[in-house]
Amino acid sequence: MKNLKKIINKKVDPEDYEKFVNSIHRKMKEESDGRLPTFKECVTAIKRFYRLEMGKVLPKGYKFQETSGNRHTWCRNGVWKINTNRKSDYSSFSGWEDIIHSACHWIEYRKYGSDAKIHNLNSFRMEKRFVEHAYENKWHLGSLVKQTKPKIEISKDAQMIDRLKKNISSWETKMKRAETYIKKYSKKLKYYEKKVAEGVVAKPRPKGYKIESYKKKVESLLKQYPGFSLREDCACEDKIFPIQVYSDELDNIDGEEWCGADHECHTWKQVYNEIVAYIK
């Protein structure tokens, strides 16, 4: 572990920085014709670098302010001072180079804490990742700039016409629905008015009363009158109907043989009515 720590904390040779980091910065400057990043691009870049390295979003509460002159891009007391075009007699860093370098060191302190050492192996690897990520995603060519859609001016009168047409269509649909319900309830009203006029009073059902299905009614009739039987007349196994009603007791009625095809039913109600008709 101690040997590993020594290797990590050892300062990386300037030649490695020149080969793997500064060479990419030069490419970015050449390809962009020296174009400087905007303030908004720098804010987006810092947030993305943080998420890339830490695996989470930059915590809320950080503020971003633009600065100029010889001031260094850095975060103090939760406020990022961003200089998009730093001019210094002591450093050639400016533009993307300054933003990436400063963001790398700040995130390094957040990630490694007291173990962070400037320009050691961890610092070098992080800055290499950042500059490669920026170059591959063409940040220097303006890929971070959000393209605003051109605003299409629409006449307010035209909008009002469209809105009124929709409202009229909606109310026409409601009116048709209302007419349908008026017809439905008018029929019900006539039925009950006639019922009351004829003096028909519905008997109240006792508690626990259950309406018996026609299928159960048919089953009880077949028990009472064993002379009747049912035969399924369907090739499909899944289907029950049609059903033919047979009767041995009523065979040769009026000198004719009972034919089940003449007593074919398609519902249990039909079966019930068929049997009841001949019982009476």
C-alpha positions as CSV (number, residue, x, y, z in Angstrom):
1,M,0.0,0.0,0.0
2,K,2.8,2.4,0.9
3,N,4.6,1.7,-2.4
4,L,1.3,2.3,-4.3
5,K,0.8,5.6,-2.5
6,K,4.3,6.7,-3.4
7,I,3.6,5.9,-7.1
8,I,0.3,7.8,-7.1
9,N,1.7,10.8,-5.2
10,K,4.8,11.1,-7.4
11,K,4.6,14.2,-9.7
12,V,4.0,13.4,-13.3
13,D,6.7,14.4,-15.8
14,P,5.9,17.6,-17.8
15,E,6.6,15.6,-21.0
16,D,3.6,13.4,-20.2
17,Y,1.4,16.5,-19.8
18,E,2.7,17.8,-23.1
19,K,2.1,14.5,-24.9
20,F,-1.3,13.6,-23.5
21,V,-3.0,16.8,-22.4
22,N,-1.4,19.9,-23.9
23,S,-1.4,18.4,-27.4
24,I,-5.2,18.0,-27.3
25,H,-5.6,21.6,-26.1
26,R,-3.6,22.8,-29.1
27,K,-5.8,20.7,-31.4
28,M,-8.9,22.4,-29.9
29,K,-7.5,25.8,-30.4
30,E,-6.5,25.1,-34.0
31,E,-9.9,23.5,-34.9
32,S,-11.9,26.3,-33.3
33,D,-9.7,29.1,-34.7
34,G,-9.1,30.3,-31.2
35,R,-12.8,30.6,-30.4
36,L,-13.4,31.2,-26.7
37,P,-16.1,29.4,-24.7
38,T,-19.1,31.4,-23.5
39,F,-20.0,31.8,-19.9
40,K,-22.9,29.4,-20.2
41,E,-20.7,26.8,-21.9
42,C,-18.3,26.9,-19.0
43,V,-21.1,26.5,-16.5
44,T,-22.4,23.4,-18.4
45,A,-18.8,22.0,-18.7
46,I,-18.1,22.2,-15.0
47,K,-21.4,20.5,-14.1
48,R,-20.7,17.7,-16.6
49,F,-17.2,17.2,-15.5
50,Y,-18.4,16.8,-11.9
51,R,-21.1,14.3,-12.9
52,L,-18.6,12.4,-15.1
53,E,-16.0,12.0,-12.3
54,M,-18.2,11.8,-9.2
55,G,-21.1,9.9,-10.7
56,K,-23.7,12.4,-9.4
57,V,-25.0,15.8,-10.1
58,L,-23.3,18.9,-8.7
59,P,-25.1,19.7,-5.4
60,K,-27.5,22.6,-5.4
61,G,-26.5,25.9,-3.9
62,Y,-23.4,26.6,-6.0
63,K,-23.6,30.0,-7.8
64,F,-21.8,31.0,-11.0
65,Q,-20.5,34.5,-11.8
66,E,-18.5,35.8,-14.7
67,T,-15.2,37.6,-14.1
68,S,-12.4,39.0,-16.3
69,G,-8.8,40.2,-16.4
70,N,-6.2,38.2,-14.6
71,R,-8.6,36.6,-12.2
72,H,-8.3,32.8,-11.9
73,T,-11.3,30.5,-12.6
74,W,-12.1,28.9,-9.2
75,C,-14.8,28.2,-6.7
76,R,-14.7,30.0,-3.3
77,N,-17.4,29.8,-0.6
78,G,-19.9,28.1,-3.0
79,V,-19.4,30.7,-5.8
80,W,-17.7,29.9,-9.1
81,K,-15.8,32.8,-10.6
82,I,-15.4,32.0,-14.2
83,N,-13.0,33.8,-16.5
84,T,-13.6,32.8,-20.1
85,N,-10.5,34.7,-21.4
86,R,-7.9,34.9,-18.7
87,K,-5.0,37.3,-19.5
88,S,-1.9,36.8,-17.4
89,D,1.8,37.5,-17.7
90,Y,2.6,34.4,-15.7
91,S,0.4,31.8,-17.4
92,S,-0.5,31.0,-21.0
93,F,-3.7,29.2,-19.8
94,S,-6.9,30.8,-21.2
95,G,-10.2,29.7,-22.7
96,W,-10.9,25.9,-22.5
97,E,-7.5,25.1,-21.2
98,D,-8.0,27.3,-18.1
99,I,-11.6,26.0,-17.5
100,I,-10.6,22.3,-17.8
101,H,-7.5,22.7,-15.7
102,S,-9.3,24.6,-12.9
103,A,-12.3,22.3,-12.9
104,C,-10.0,19.3,-12.7
105,H,-8.1,20.5,-9.6
106,W,-11.3,21.6,-7.8
107,I,-13.1,18.2,-8.4
108,E,-9.9,16.4,-7.4
109,Y,-10.1,18.1,-3.9
110,R,-13.8,17.1,-3.7
111,K,-13.0,13.5,-4.6
112,Y,-9.7,12.7,-2.8
113,G,-9.9,15.2,0.1
114,S,-6.6,15.5,2.0
115,D,-5.0,12.8,-0.3
116,A,-5.3,15.2,-3.3
117,K,-1.9,16.3,-4.6
118,I,-1.5,18.7,-7.5
119,H,-0.1,17.1,-10.7
120,N,0.2,13.6,-9.2
121,L,-1.0,10.5,-11.1
122,N,-4.6,10.9,-10.0
123,S,-4.6,14.6,-11.1
124,F,-3.0,13.7,-14.4
125,R,-5.4,10.9,-15.2
126,M,-8.4,13.1,-14.4
127,E,-7.3,16.0,-16.5
128,K,-6.5,13.7,-19.4
129,R,-10.0,12.2,-19.1
130,F,-11.6,15.7,-19.1
131,V,-9.7,17.1,-22.1
132,E,-10.3,13.9,-24.1
133,H,-14.0,14.0,-23.2
134,A,-14.3,17.7,-24.2
135,Y,-12.4,17.1,-27.5
136,E,-14.4,13.9,-28.4
137,N,-17.7,15.7,-27.8
138,K,-16.5,18.8,-29.8
139,W,-17.1,21.3,-27.0
140,H,-14.6,23.6,-28.6
141,L,-16.7,23.7,-31.7
142,G,-19.8,24.9,-29.9
143,S,-21.6,21.6,-29.2
144,L,-22.6,22.8,-25.7
145,V,-24.5,25.8,-27.1
146,K,-28.2,25.2,-27.0
147,Q,-29.9,25.9,-30.3
148,T,-32.9,28.0,-29.7
149,K,-35.9,27.3,-31.9
150,P,-37.0,30.3,-34.0
151,K,-40.2,31.8,-32.6
152,I,-43.1,31.6,-35.0
153,E,-45.4,34.6,-34.6
154,I,-49.1,33.6,-34.7
155,S,-51.9,36.0,-35.0
156,K,-54.0,36.2,-31.8
157,D,-57.2,36.5,-33.9
158,A,-56.2,33.2,-35.8
159,Q,-55.6,31.5,-32.4
160,M,-59.0,32.7,-31.2
161,I,-60.8,31.4,-34.3
162,D,-59.1,28.0,-33.8
163,R,-60.1,27.9,-30.1
164,L,-63.7,28.9,-30.9
165,K,-64.0,26.1,-33.5
166,K,-62.8,23.6,-31.0
167,N,-65.3,24.9,-28.4
168,I,-68.2,24.7,-30.8
169,S,-67.3,21.1,-31.8
170,S,-67.0,20.1,-28.2
171,W,-70.5,21.6,-27.3
172,E,-72.0,19.9,-30.4
173,T,-70.8,16.5,-29.2
174,K,-72.3,17.3,-25.7
175,M,-75.6,18.3,-27.3
176,K,-75.8,15.0,-29.2
177,R,-75.1,13.1,-26.1
178,A,-77.7,15.1,-24.2
179,E,-80.4,14.3,-26.9
180,T,-79.6,10.6,-26.6
181,Y,-80.1,10.6,-22.9
182,I,-83.3,12.7,-23.2
183,K,-84.7,10.0,-25.5
184,K,-83.6,7.2,-23.2
185,Y,-85.1,8.8,-20.0
186,S,-88.3,9.9,-21.8
187,K,-89.0,6.3,-22.7
188,K,-88.4,5.3,-19.1
189,L,-90.6,8.1,-17.9
190,K,-93.5,7.0,-20.1
191,Y,-93.2,3.4,-18.9
192,Y,-93.4,4.3,-15.3
193,E,-96.2,6.8,-15.8
194,K,-98.2,4.1,-17.5
195,K,-97.4,1.7,-14.7
196,V,-98.6,4.1,-12.1
197,A,-101.7,5.0,-14.0
198,E,-102.6,1.3,-14.3
199,G,-102.1,0.8,-10.6
200,V,-99.3,-1.7,-10.9
201,V,-97.2,-1.6,-7.7
202,A,-93.8,-3.4,-7.6
203,K,-93.6,-5.8,-4.6
204,P,-90.6,-5.2,-2.4
205,R,-88.2,-8.0,-2.4
206,P,-87.2,-9.7,0.9
207,K,-83.7,-9.4,2.3
208,G,-81.3,-11.9,0.8
209,Y,-83.4,-12.4,-2.3
210,K,-81.4,-13.6,-5.3
211,I,-82.5,-13.6,-8.9
212,E,-82.4,-17.1,-10.2
213,S,-80.7,-17.5,-13.6
214,Y,-82.5,-19.2,-16.5
215,K,-79.9,-21.9,-16.5
216,K,-80.8,-22.9,-12.9
217,K,-84.5,-22.7,-13.7
218,V,-84.0,-25.1,-16.6
219,E,-82.1,-27.5,-14.3
220,S,-84.9,-27.5,-11.7
221,L,-87.5,-28.1,-14.5
222,L,-85.6,-31.1,-15.9
223,K,-85.5,-32.6,-12.4
224,Q,-89.3,-32.1,-12.1
225,Y,-90.0,-33.4,-15.6
226,P,-87.5,-36.1,-16.5
227,G,-89.3,-36.7,-19.8
228,F,-87.5,-33.6,-21.2
229,S,-83.8,-33.7,-22.1
230,L,-81.3,-31.4,-23.8
231,R,-78.9,-32.3,-26.6
232,E,-76.0,-30.1,-27.7
233,D,-75.9,-29.6,-31.4
234,C,-72.6,-27.9,-31.8
235,A,-69.3,-29.1,-33.4
236,C,-67.2,-26.7,-31.3
237,E,-66.4,-28.0,-27.8
238,D,-66.0,-24.5,-26.4
239,K,-69.6,-23.6,-27.3
240,I,-72.8,-24.8,-25.6
241,F,-75.4,-23.5,-28.0
242,P,-77.4,-24.3,-30.0
243,I,-79.3,-26.7,-27.7
244,Q,-82.2,-28.9,-28.9
245,V,-85.0,-29.8,-26.5
246,Y,-86.2,-33.4,-26.7
247,S,-89.3,-35.1,-25.0
248,D,-90.1,-38.8,-24.9
249,E,-93.5,-38.0,-23.3
250,L,-94.7,-35.8,-26.1
251,D,-93.4,-38.0,-28.9
252,N,-95.9,-38.7,-31.7
253,I,-98.0,-35.7,-30.6
254,D,-100.8,-35.1,-33.1
255,G,-99.5,-38.1,-35.0
256,E,-96.1,-36.5,-35.7
257,E,-92.7,-37.5,-34.3
258,W,-91.0,-35.0,-32.0
259,C,-88.2,-33.3,-33.9
260,G,-85.4,-31.7,-31.9
261,A,-84.4,-29.4,-34.8
262,D,-87.8,-27.7,-34.5
263,H,-87.0,-26.9,-30.8
264,E,-83.5,-25.5,-31.2
265,C,-82.6,-22.8,-28.7
266,H,-79.7,-20.3,-28.6
267,T,-80.2,-19.0,-25.0
268,W,-81.1,-20.5,-21.7
269,K,-84.2,-18.3,-21.7
270,Q,-85.4,-19.9,-24.9
271,V,-84.8,-23.3,-23.5
272,Y,-86.8,-22.4,-20.4
273,N,-89.7,-21.0,-22.4
274,E,-89.7,-24.0,-24.7
275,I,-90.1,-26.5,-21.8
276,V,-92.7,-24.3,-20.0
277,A,-94.8,-24.0,-23.2
278,Y,-95.2,-27.8,-23.5
279,I,-95.7,-28.3,-19.7
280,K,-98.7,-26.0,-19.8
